[in-house]
Structure formats: C-alpha cells, structure tokens
Amino acid sequence: MRPNGPPGPADAGLMEYTGGASGSVFSDVAAFREGLAEVLPPLREAVGSRDWERARGFAHRLEGSAGLVGEGWVRRAAAGVQRER
C-alpha cells in the first residue's frame, strides 16, 4: 500500500502478508533505511581495517533490523561478518 494513497495492484502481496496492516511495514522499512546510514559507514570502516570485534557489533545491529523488514540477503551477509575472525 502506498503511504499516502489507495492500494495498487503491486500492493496485494503486502496486504495479504500483513493482513491489511501495511502502514507499520512502511514505518519499519523507513526506519531500516535510515538506520543503514548510521551502520554501513562504520561497518565498512571496521571491515576494511579488519577490526572484527567492532565489525561484529555493527553487523549484529544490521542483521537484527534486516530480519525485521524481511531483507534476507542483508541478514545473511551480516551474519557472515559476525562469523569472521
């Protein structure tokens, strides 16, 4: 469902998945996108400098928030960083 309009044809799956409560999904996705700006730069820096302890902390944050919005590939990538030594 579009945040400020009626549902369109592409919204049918989202409506079915959420039972019609897709407004909260849009809020979750918006929060996830905003959080990326806070997490990705320091995560890249930590991985680049091979600071795995710091990288694991940022990856853990990213994995959790990605799971909430159904970003499976992001979640799996973050889990991989957490396993790095």
Secondary structure, 3 states (H helix, E strand, C coil): CCCCCCCCHHHHHHHHHHCCCHHHHHHHHHHHHHHHHHHHHHHHHHHHCCCHHHHHHHHHHHHHHHHHCCCHHHHHHHHHHHHCC
